[in-house]
Amino acid sequence: MTNHELSVAEVKARIDHPVIDADGHWLEYHPVVLEGLERIGGPIAAEGFSLFPRRVGRSLTMSVDDRRQRGVAQEIFWGYSTRNARDRATSMIPGLLYERLDELGIDFSVLYPTHGLALMQLPELEMRRATCRAFNSFVAEYFGDYADRMTPACVVPMFTPDEATAELEHIRHELGLKAVVLGSLMRRPIPDVVRRSPEAGRRAVWHDTLGIDSAYDYDEVWDACHSLGFSPTFHMGTRGFGLRMSPTNFVFNHIGHFATASEAVCKSLFLDGVTRRFPDVNFGFLEGGVAWACNLFSDLIGHWEKRNLEALENTKPANLDLETLVELAETYGDAGLADRFRRGEGLFDNEASAATGGIEQLDDYARCGITEARDFVDLFTRSFYFGCEADDKMNSLAFNRKANPFGARLKALYGSDIGHFDVIDMSEVVPEAYELVDDGLISEDDFRDFVFGNPAHFLGDTNPRFFSGTRVEQQVAAELAATTAAATD
């Protein structure tokens, strides 16, 4: 704990609102989970759950040279709390976490799995569906007695819209649960590589970002989320592929990997016009912070200003005034240069070519239906929420109206990340988040939105009954009603 950090009790004494943890984590104790999955889903479900730790284990038992030769990234080692045995137990035992929530300063928590996040990426169809189905049924049992203070997030495979929709319906109608995390960056084979070499085709893949250029139309899934009352979240990382493939350095592979994955999916959904077609669905991008989102928001606007259909006239090859170009060459160059310009030599090659890559729609923003730059404020900031860890100073960027275009505020979601290696002491997480106020980076009202208002709206706007029967039911109901009243004034 830093010298100027308050205690949990001191922070709670300063605020008059609950703290909703939109992204806590629990750590699966494998013997118990495996027993449960085999009982619920049979051997195939237990086998599916076992694959991820085996893969990590294989990497960690390789030599550096083996990883380098095979193109395998250094995985996390020593990734869970050991010095603080009480916190370690808290991450594995729901009853202990429930008992400690007041001590941690958390009034309600949405708990995401750790190893369970990998289940959505299992490549084999039958195993993937069986394992995800059994895992969701298991967490419904495992956390069932603690629903007034915490709820588990269920995993939803997204290889096809049909399997995603089927699992969403099962979660809602059969399990009665209300928080979900959806797969993303789905690994798809590259047809030409597969034709030339099936073996190479298993490794050379492209990653489906669910929006633009997707292998499927996922509108069926967003529609199901809306009708079933789910706010879809994404918690995929990019560690172990792309530019995060160091065979020796886990930190190199880890820094920024959640943000990179979230940016790709967020950008893809936006450019596909999903927030235009589904204005009442809230999307959450977890554990990557919000700095990347502020940058993306600004860049989307900047690119639109230069790449909308009207602006493209500035770079359209047919609009080049050759006569003026030749005159300027004659005045400031020489006769040879002017002759080259007159013949059009070298003026329409490469990036200046009239070719457009075979696309018919030249407006990359066409599916967004944007008519003016201010449209971005509604289409981007209304539906997108961004999970932020407590110790990230960049969280303040979400609330910086002076820096964000059009004075916008992005919707940062407080996520404790308890259960993972970067939380050394669970009791310090809420005070760490409040340091943004003490340091003058955000206001008390901003902090309220961060830890209460934004999580309440992210989950409650989509499903008004999300917090029914919980410790925070009345406060959330008042928050949602006040916002609705303000919007109608």
N, C-alpha and C positions, 0 to 999 in steps of 0.2 A: 504494500500500500504506500503511495506517495505521501509526502508530508502534508500536502494541502488537501488531501482527499477526506471527505466526510465519511462517517459510518453509514450503514444502511438506515439505522434509526434516525440519524440526523437528516438524511435526505428525505425520508418519509415524513418527518415532522415539518419539512418545508413545503411539501406539495399537498394538494387537496384532491388528488385524483389517483386512480389505480395505476399500476404498472402491468401492462400486458406484454408478455414475452412472445413475440411472433415467430421466433426461431430458436427454441431451446433444442437440446439433443439428449437422447438417451443412448447408452452404450449397451449393445446386445451381449448378454452373457450366453455364450454359445451353447453350453450344455442344456440350458433351459429352453432356449429358442429352438434348437434342433429337435428336442423331444416334442415340443409343441407343434412344430411344422410337420413332423412325421405323423403325429397323431391326427392332425387335421387334413393334411394333403398327401400323406404317404411318403415312401422313400424318395420319389422324384422331387418333392418339395424340399426335403432335407438336403438332398444332393445339390440342388440349385443354390441353396443358401451357403453351402460349404465352398462353392467355387471361388468366390472373391478372396477370402483369406488364404486359400491355397495359392492363388495367383500372386498375391503380395508376398507370401512366404517363399515362393520359388524365386522371386526377384531378390529377396534379401539373403538367400543362401547362395546366390551366384557370386562369382568374383566380378570385380569391376571390368576386367577384360571380357568376360562372358557377356555382361550386359552391353558393353560397347559393340561387340561383334554381332549380337542379336538385335540391336536396336531396342533395348529394354531400359526404361527409365529407373533411376534410383527411387525406391518407394520410402514411405515414412517408416521410421523405426523409433522405438521408445515413444509411442504416440499417446499414451494415456497416463493419467495421474498415478504416481506410486508413493511419493513422499506424503501426500495428503490422502490417507486411506479413507477418511470419511467422505471426501468428495468423490473418490473412486466408487465407493459403495453407493453414494447418492445417484450417480449416473446409471447404475445398474438395477437399483431396487426402487420401483415406483413408490412404495409406501414410505420409504425414507425421504425421497424427494418431496413428497406431499407434506410430510411433517416439517420439512425445512423451508418451505416456500416463504413463510413470513420472515424467517431469518435472512433469506436471500433478497427480500424486498420485492418479491414477485407475487402478484395477486392472481394471475392466470397465465398459463403457459401452453403454447402449441409445441409439442415435442416431435422432432423429426428423428428418424432412425440414423444410424451411422453406417454399418455395413449394409443395411437394408436398401440404401440408396442405389447400390449396384445391381439390385435384382431386376430393375427395369431394363437393364442393358444385356441380360442373358440372351445369347443369340438364338438358342433353340426354342421354337414356338411353344411346344407342349410344356417343357420345363419352365419357361418364363411365366406362362399363365398360371400354372399350378403353384409355383413358388410365390408369386405375388398374391394370389388368392389366399393361400394358406397363411402367409405373413400378415396380411390385413386382418384375417380372422383371429390370428393369435394376438395382435395388438389390441383388438377390441376386447378380448378377455383380460389381457395383462393389465390394461389401464382402466378397466370398467368400473372399479370401485372409487375412482378418483375424479370423476367427470366434473365435479363442481369447481375444481381448481386447475385441471389440465386435460388436454385431449391429444391423442396421438395422430400424426399425419399418416395417411395410408399411401401406398405406392401404386402408381398407375402406369403400366407399360404403354408405350406410344408407337410401337412399330407400325400399327395400322389404326385408323380411327375406330374400326369395329371393336378391336380388343380393348381400346381405351374406354369407349362408351359402355361396353359390357361391364368392365370393372367399376366404373363410376356408379352404374346402376346398382351393382352388388353392394358397394360401400354404403350407398344411401339407403336402399330398401331392405337389405338383409342385415347389415351391421349397424346401421343407424349412426355412423360416424360422419364427421363434417369437415375435416381438413384433409387435403390431398396434395401430394407432390407428383408432378407428371415427368415422365422421361423426356429428354431432349437430346439434341445432337445425335440422332439415331444413325448408326453406322449402316450405310447402304453400299452395296458392291458397285464398282465401276464396270459397266458391261464390256467395254473393249478389253480391259485388263483380264476379266474373267474368261473371255473367249480365248485369249492368248495363253493364259496360265491360271487355272483354277487355284493353285497354291498361292500365287502372287495376289490373286483376287481376294483372298481372305484377309490380307493385310492392307492392300491398297483400296481404301474406301473413301467415300465422301460423306460428310456429316449433314444430315437433314435438320434444318433449323425450324421446321414446322410451318413456315410462312411462305415467303417467296421461293420459287423453284422446288417446292417440296414434292416428294414422290406421291403424296396424297393431298386431298382437300380436307383439312382438319376442321372445317367449319362445323361439322357434325359434333366434334368434341366440344368446341366452345359453346355451341347451342345446348349440349347436354349439361355443361357446367352451369349455364344460366338457369336452365329449367330445374336442375337438381339442387341448386343453391351452393355450388362450390366456387371458391376463389382459387383458380389454379396457381400453383407455385412451381418454380423450377429451381433445382438444386444440383445441377450437373456441373462438373468441373472439366478442365482441359489438361490436367496433369497427366503426363505419360504419352502425349502425342503433340504434333505440331512443333512448336519451338520450346516445348517443355519436356525435353528428352535427355537431360543430363544423366549419364550413368553413374555419377559420383555425388551429386549435390541435390538433396531433397528440397532445400530452400529455393534454389533456382527454379525447380519444377513447380513449387507450390505458390510462390508469390504471384498474385494476379490471376490465378487460373479460374477461380469462380467468376471474377469480373469479366474475363474474356468470353466464357461460355454464356453468361447472361447477356452481354452486349450483342452477341451474335443472334440469340433468340429474340431479344427485345427489338432489335433493328429489323429482323425478318418479319415479325408479327406486325410491326408498324408499317413497313413498306408494302406489306400485303393487304393493308387496309383493315386489319382485324378490329382495331379500336373504332373504326368508322362503322363497321357492320355490327359490332357487339359492344355498344357503349355502356351496357350495364354489367359487363364482366370485368372484374378486377384481376390483374395479373401480378404476381409477386416474384421477384428475382432475388434469391436469398444468398446471403453470406459474402457478397462481392462488394458491399459498400454502395455508395451513391456517387462517388466522384466520376466514375465511368459514365454514369447516366447523365450527369450534368454536361459532360463533354459531348455525349451522343446527342442530347437535346439541342445543344448549340450547333453541332456539326450538321444535323439534319436540316436545320433552318438555313444555315450558310450554303449548303449544297443546293437546296431548293432554289435559293435566290439566284444561283448561277446555272442551274440545270433544269428549271421548269421550261415548258415548251416555248414560251415567249422569250426567255433568256437564251435558249439554244440558238435563236436567230443570230446572236452575237458571234457564234462560232461555226455556223453552217457554212460549209465550203462554197456553196453557190453564191453566198453573199459577199465574197471577196471581190473588192473593186480592183480589178487588174489594171485598169487604165491609170488609176491613182498610184498604184504600186510601181508601175513602169515609170511614171513621171518622177517619182521620188528616187528611183534607182538612177535615172538619168542625171538628176540634180546632185545626188550625194554619193553615187557609186560610179560606175563606168558603163560604157556601151555594152560590154560583154554581159554584165549583170542585168542590165535592162533587157537585153535580148532573151536571156534565160527566163526572166520574169514574164516577158511577153509570150513565150511559148508555154508558160505554166510549168516549167521544169522544176521539179522538186517541191512544188507548193502543195500538192495534194497526196503526199505519201504518208504512210504510217498513221500517226494520231490525227493528222489533218485530212485524212482520206474521206471521201464521200461515203465509204462503206460504214455500216452501223452494226455489223455483227449479225446480220440476219434477223434483227428484231423489227417488229412492225410498230409497236408502241414505243415511241421515243421518250415518253415522259415516265421516268422511274417512279414518280409519285402518283401515277394515275389512279391506283387503287385506293389511295387515301382521300381522294376528292378534295384536294386543297385548292382554295381560290385565293388566299392571302396568307402571309407569313403568320399572322396571329392565330390561324387555325391550329397550328402546332401546339399551342398552349392547351387547348381542350383535348386534342387527340392524343397527346403524349402524357400530360400531367394528370389527366382525369383518371385513367384506368391503370397506370403503371405504379407499382410500389416497389421499394428497394430495401432489402434486408441489410441492416448495418450492425456491425459488432460494436460493443460499447467503447472500446479503446481506440477507435478510429477517429482522429481529429478531422478527417475529411468529411465526416457526417455533417459538419456545419455548412458545407456547400449547398446542401439541399434547401436550406432556409435563407440563403443569401440572395435577396431580391436584387441587389445592386449588380451582382455578377451574372445571374441567369437571365436569358433573353426575356423581354417583356415583363421583367420583374416577377417572374414565376417562382413558385416554391415547389420543389419535388417532394414526393411523399416517402420519407424515410421511415422504415419500420425497425423498431428496436428488436434486436436478436441477441440473447445472452450468450449463445453458443456453449452453454454449460455442457459438460460431458466430453469436450474435446481438449486437445493438448494445449491450446493457446489460452485456456482459462486456468490460471495457476491456482486461484482461490475463488470459489463460487461466490463468497460473500462480498467480493470487491467489485462485482460486475455492475450493479446499479450505481454505486458511487462513481465508478469510472465514467459511466454515461453522463452523470450529472456534472462532471468536470467541465464539459462544454459550456455550462452555465457559469460556473465559477471562473472560468478563463475568459469570459466575455465573448465567446464565439457564437452562442445562441442565447435567446431569451428564455425566461420561464415558460412563456406561452409556446415557444418552439419545442421546449423539452416536453411539455404536456402533449403536443401533437406527436412527437417522436415515440413516446412510450405508452401513450394511451389513445389519443384521437385517431391517429393514422391506423394503428392495429384494429381499433374498434370499427372504423369504416371499412377497412380492407375486408374484414370477415363479416361484419354485420350488414353492410349495404347489400351484399350478394345474398346473404341468408339472415334475415331479421331475427331468426330464432337461434342463431349460433350460440349466443350467450345465455339462453334460457336455462334456468336452474343452476347457474354458476354464481360464484362469489361476486362477480362484477356485473350481474344482470341489470340492476337498477341504474348504475352509473352509465353503462353503455346505452341503455334505452334513452336516458336523458340526453346523452351526447348526440345520438342519431336523430332524436326528435328536434333538438335545438338546431341542428344543421338543416333539417328539412324545413323548419319554420323560417330560418334565415333565407333559404333559397326561394321561398314563395313570397317574401316581402317585396 
